[in-house]
Amino acid sequence: MKKIIVTGGLGFIGSNLVKFLIAKKYFVINIDKFTYSASKYNIKDIKSKNYKFYKLDINNREKIYKILSKHRPDAIFNLAAETHVDRSIDSPKDFVKSNILGTYNLLEAIRSYSKKNKKIKLIHISTDEVYGDITNQKIRSNEKYAYKPSSPYSASKASADHIISSYIRTYKLQAVISNCCNNYGPGQFPEKLIPKMIFNITNNKALPVYGYGRNSREWIHVKDHCEALLKLYLKGKCGHSYNVGSGKNLRNLDLVKKILSIMKKKSVKIGNKVKIKYVKDRPGHDYRYALNSKKILKHLGWKTKINLKDGLSQTIDWYLNNKKFFTSINKNFYTKRLGLKL
């Protein structure tokens, strides 16, 4: 049985990937330092013997090395990261430490281990935000598009990508970089747009939208993303980057309206306070992200299977059936407005 390490496996994408890989008959080692956005709720149903959890920061190079030596994994999916743009505006230091230094220390542990042991394939999960603002509606950024990150978050992810690329060239590290668009689905931390809207609608609260909601994002269901990541492990060419997206963009305002419409059709009670409320925009807010994902389609045969309407409906059902997920999290982490400090 092949062994896989998932760092950040208590996070949204990470926990979905852990369960996905276990279902695919892999032995999964989950490493997570258990920060504010980590959730044990998302892995509470895991009963498999093919699962091991370590509470650990990937900056702890020595302990990461010991885990590599003990389990001798075939691959590592690196999802350990600070991810919320607004928080990066308020506290860039946390993002530098986790996303840049954490990646460096993970790479060093892998490099030390690989000198005397079998090679490990690293699949590093990055973001479409490294490409910056794609304002030209006729353009979708491909893997050769220049990096132009705008926020401390995207800059820290871009830095990690560059560090990994340097290790691939200099130390012959076996690694693949995935640049994915916005994920949604079950178990996403409610500071993010979609679960925040679902929470506010079910709790009779206003629906805050930055600026006038014209900012455009590309969306992918987390299950489709997990399928893509497995493809990258099995068939992705080391030294290459792959964009992972749906090719479908939607303005934030239209997305909120779509969520509201779906919830009305599900006979969710809509209170009198549930109204779209335009709020002061995030500093340096990028207008549009858009990926060209033809490379992964052409070379690996991957494409999305879940359309946005069905995916949103399934996601809403999950939150409606898992209201304890919200109560398992301190509300101060997701009801307070962030990203305003300058």
ZAPAKE-663071 format. One record per residue: residue in one letter; x, y, z of N, C-alpha, C in turn. Coordinates in steps of 0.2 Angstrom, whole numbers, plus 5000, padded with zeros to 4 digits. Example, Ala and Ser with C-alpha at 12.3 -4.5 7.8 and 13.67 -1.06 7.14 Angstrom:
// ZAPAKE-663071
a506649725039506249785039506649845039/s506449895035506849955036506450005039/
This chain:
// ZAPAKE-663071
m500449945000500050005000500450065000/k500350114995500750174995500550225001/k501050255003500950305008501050375006/i500550415008500550485006500550535012/i500950585012500850635017500450695014/v499950715018499650785017499750835022/t500150885021500250935026499650985025/g499451015031498851055031498151015030/g498250955033497650905032497050915036/l497050965040496450985044496151045041/g496451075036496151135032495551105028/f495251155024494751135020494951095014/i495351115010495551065004495951005007/g496351015012496750965015496350905017/s495850925021495350875024494950835019/n494750865014494450835008494950785005/l495550815004496050765000496150705004/v496250715011496450655015495850605015/k495250625015494650575014494650545007/f494850585002494850564995495350504994/l495950524997496550474996496350405000/i496150415006495950355010495450315006/a494950345003494450304999494750274993/k495350304991495750274985496250224987/k496150204994496650144996497350164997/y497450234999498150255001498150255008/f498750245011498950255018499050335019/v498750375023498750445023499050465030/i499650505029499850535035499750605035/n499350635040499050705040499550745045/i499850795042500250835047499950905047/d499750935053499450995053499551025060/k499751095060499951125066499351145070/f498751135067498051155070498051225073/t498051265067497851335069497151355069/y496951415069496251435070495751405064/s496051405058495651375053495551305052/a496051265056495951195055495351165059/s495151115057494451085060494451015060/k494450985066494350915068493750885065/y493250935065492550915063492550885056/n493050905051493050885045493350815044/i493650785049493950725049493650675054/k493150695057492850665063492550595061/d492450585055492150515052492650465050/i493350485050493850445048493950385053/k493850325051493950265056494450225053/s494750235047495150195044495850185048/k496050125047496750105050497350135046/n497150155040497650175035497650255036/y497750275042497750355043498150365050/k498550415049498950435055498950515055/f498850545061498850615062499450635066/y499850685064500350725068500150795069/k500150815075500050895076500750915076/l500950955070501550975069501651035064/d502051085065502151135061502751115056/i502651125049503151105044503751145045/n503751195049504451235050504851195055/n504551145058504951095062505351045058/r505851065055506251025050506450955053/e506650955059506950895062506350845063/k505850865065505250815066504950795060/i504950835055504750815048505150765045/y505850775046506350725044506150655047/k506050655054505950595057505350555055/i504750595053504150565050504350535043/l504750575039504850545033505250475034/s505750475038506150415039505750355042/k505250375046504750325049504350295044/h503950335040503450315036503650305029/r504250335027504450325020503950335014/p503650395014503050405010503350405002/d502850394998502950394991502850474988/a502450504992502250574989502050624995/i502150684994501850734999501450784995/f500850794998500450854995500550905000/n500850964998500951015003500351075002/l499851065007499351115008499451155014/a499951145018500051185024500151265022/a499751305024499751375022499251415025/e499451485026498951535028498651555021/t497951565021497651565015497151635014/h497051665019496551715019496851785017/v496651815011496951875009496851935014/d496251935017496151995022496651985028/r496751925030497251915036497951935034/s498151925028498751935026498852015025/i498352045024498352125024498552145031/d498152115036498252135043498852105046/s499152055044499752025047500151985042/p500552015038500951985033501451935036/k501651945042502251905045502051835046/d501351825048501151755048501151715042/f501051755036501051725029501751705027/v502251755029502951745027503251675031/k503051675037503251615041503051555039/s502351545038502051485036502151465028/n502051515024502051495017502751495014/i503151545016503851545013504351505017/l504451515024504851485028504651405029/g503951395030503751335030503851285024/t503851315018503951275012504751265012/y505151315014505851305014506051245018/n505851245025505951195029505751125027/l505151125024504951055021505351035016/l505551075011506051065006506751035009/e506951065014507551045017507550975020/a506950965023506850895026506850845021/i506450865015506450815009507150805006/r507550855006508150855003508650815007/s508650825013509050785018508850705017/y508250695018507950625017508150595011/s508150625005508250594999508950584997/k509450605001510150595000510250515001/k509850485006510050415008509450375006/n508850395004508250355004507950374997/k507350334996507050344989506750414988/k506750434982506450504980505750504982/i505550564985504850574986504550634981/k503950614979503650664974503250714978/l503450784977503050834980502550864976/i501950874978501450904974501250964978/h501451024976501451084980500751124977/i500351134982499651174980499751244981/s499751284975499851354975499151384973/t499151444970498551474969498551514962/d497951534959497951574953498151644955/e498151664961498251734963498951754962/v499451704961500151724959500151764953/y499651754948499751784942499451854942/g499151874948498951944949498251954945/d498152024944497552044941497552034933/i497051994931496951984924496452024921/t496552084920495952134918495752124911/n496152104907495952094900495452034899/q494852044898494351994897494551934892/k494951954887495151904882495651854884/i495951874890496551834892496451784898/r496651724898496651684904497451664905/s497651664910498351654912498551584911/n499051564907499351494906499951494911/e500251434911500851424915501451464914/k501451494908502051534906501851614908/y501351624910501151694912501551714918/a501751784917502251814922501851814929/y502251804934501951814941501951884943/k501351904945501251974947500851984953/p501051954959500551944965500452014968/s499852024971499652094973499552094981/s499452044984499352044991499952004995/p499952025001500551985005500351905004/y499751885004499651815003499851784997/s499651814991499851794985500651804984/a500951854987501651854986502051804990/s501751784995502051724999501951664995/k501451654992501351594988501751594982/a501851654979502251654973503051644975/s503251664981503851654984504051584984/a503551544987503551474988503651434982/d503251454977503351424970504051434967/h504351494968504951504965505551464969/i505451464976505951424980505851344977/i505251324976505251254974505551244967/s505451294963505751284956506451284956/s506751324961507451324962507751264964/y507351224969507551164972507551104966/i507051114962506951064956507551074952/r507851134950508351134946509051124949/t509151154955509751144959509851074962/y509351054965509450984969509050924966/k508850934960508450884956507850854960/l507550904964506950884968506450864963/q506050804965505450784961504850824964/a504650874960504050914962503650934956/v503050944958502550974953502151034957/i502051084953501651144956500951144953/s500451154958499751164955499551234957/n499351264952499051334953498251324952/c497951324957497151314957496751384958/c496151384955495751434956495351424963/n494851474964494451474970494151404971/n494251374977493851314979493251324983/y492751284982492151284987491951214988/g491551204993491351134994491251125002/p491151065004490951055011491551065016/g491451095021491951105026492451165026/q492251205021492651265020492551315026/f493151345029493151385034492651445033/p492251465037491751515036491951595035/e492551605035492851675034492851685026/k492751625022492751635015492051645012/l492051675006491451705004490851655004/i490851595001490251555000490051525007/p490451505011490151475018489951535022/k490251595021490051655025489351675023/m489151675016488551695014487951645016/i488151575016487651525019487551535026/f488051555030487951565037487551625038/n487651675035487251745036486551735034/i486451695028485751685026485351645031/t485651595034485351555039485251585046/n485651635047485651675053485351745053/n484951755047484651825046485151885047/k485651875043486151935043486251965036/a486552025036486652055030487252015026/l487252025019487651985015488252035013/p488752045016489252095014489652075008/v489652125003490052114997490452174996/y491152154994491652214993491452254987/g491552314988491452364983490752364980/y490752344974490052334971489952264968/g490452224970490352144968490552134961/r490952174958491052164951491752124950/n492052114955492652074955492451994953/s492851974948492751914945493151854947/r492951794949493251734951493051674947/e493551634947493451564944493351514950/w492851474949492651424955492751354953/i492951314957493051244956492851204963/h492451154962492251114968492851074970/v492951064977493551034980493650964978/k493050934976493150864974493450854967/d493250904963493650904956494350924957/h494550964962495250984963495650924966/c495250884970495650824973495750774967/e495350764963495450724957496050744953/a496050814952496650844948497350834952/l497350834959497950824963498150754962/l497650704962497850634961498250624954/k497950654949498250654943498950684943/l499050734946499650764946500250714950/y499950684955500450634958500550574953/l500050554950500150494946500450504939/k500350564936500550574929500850644928/g500850684933501150754932501850744931/k502150784927502850784925503250824930/c503750794933504150834938504450894935/g504450954938504751014936504251054932/h503651034932503151064928502651094933/s502351154931501751184934501151164930/y500551164934499951144930499351194933/n499051224929498451264931497851214932/v497451224937496851184938496251234939/g495851234934495251274935494651254931/s494151284932493551264928493451294922/g493751354921493651394915493051434915/k492651434921492051474922492151534927/n492051594925492051644929491451674931/l491351704937490751734939490951794944/r490551854943490651904947490451884954/n490751914959490551904966489851914968/l489551974965488851994966488451934963/d488551914957488151864954488151794958/l488751784961488851724965488351724971/v488351784974487951784980487251784979/k487051814973486351804971486151734969/k486651694966486551624965486451584971/i486851594976486751564982486051574986/l485851644986485251664988484651624985/s484751624978484151594974484151524976/i484651484976484651414977484351404984/m484551444989484251434996483551444996/k483351494993482551504992482251444989/k482551414984482151354981482151294986/k482651294991482651244996482251255002/s481851305001481351325006481751345013/v482351375012482651405018482351475019/k482151485026481851545028482351605027/i482151655023482551715022482251765026/g482651785031482451845036482451915033/n482151955036482152025034482852065033/k483352035037483952065037484452045032/v484151985028484651955023484551995017/k485052045016485052085010485752095008/i485952105002486552125000486752195002/k487352195005487652255008488352265005/y488352325002489052334999489452375004/v490052345005490552365011491152395007/k491552435011492152455009492652405006/d492952415000493352364997493952345001/r494252284999494852265002495452304999/p495952335002496452364999496852324994/g496952354988497252314983496952254980/h496252264980495852204978495852194971/d496152134969496152114962495552104958/y495452134952494852134949494652064946/r495052024943494951964940495551914940/y495351854942495851794941495451754936/a495851724931495651684926496151634923/l496051574924496551524922496451484915/n497051474912496951434906497251364908/s496751314908496951254911497051194906/k497151214899497251174894497751114895/k498351134898498851094899498751024903/i498351034908498150974912497650934908/l497250964905496750934901497050894895/k497550924891497850894886498350834888/h498750854893499250804895499050754900/l498650764904498450724909497750694909/g497350724904496650704903496150724909/w496350774913495850794918495450854916/k494850844918494350904918493850904923/t493550964924493050964930492450924928/k492050894933491450854932490850894935/i490950934940490450964944490251034942/n489751044939489551114937489351154943/l489451224942489351264948488651264951/k488151254948487451254950487351194955/d487551134952487551074956488051074962/g488651104961489051104966488851144972/l488551204970488351254976487751214979/s487351184976486751154979486951104984/q487451054982487751004986488051034992/t488451094991488851124996488351155001/i487851184999487251215004486951165008/d486851105005486551055008486951025014/w487651025012488151005018488051045024/y488051115022488051165028487451165032/l486851155028486251145031486151085036/n486551035034486450965037487050965043/n487551015043488051015047488151075051/k487551095054487651165058488051165063/k488251105066488751095071489451115069/f489551115063490151145060490351215062/f489751255061489851325063489951335071/t489551295074489651305082490251275084/s490651235080491251205083491851255082/i491651315079492151365078492051425081/n492551465084492451525088492151575083/k491651605084491351655079491751715078/n492151735083492651785082493151785076/f493251715074493651705068493351715062/y492651725061492351735055491851785054/t491651815060491151865059491451935060/k492051945061492452005062492652025055/r492652095053492852115047493652125047/l493952095042494652095042494952135036/g495552145035495852175029495752245028/l495752285034495552355033496152395036/k496652365039497152405042497652425037/l497952485037498352505032498952545035/
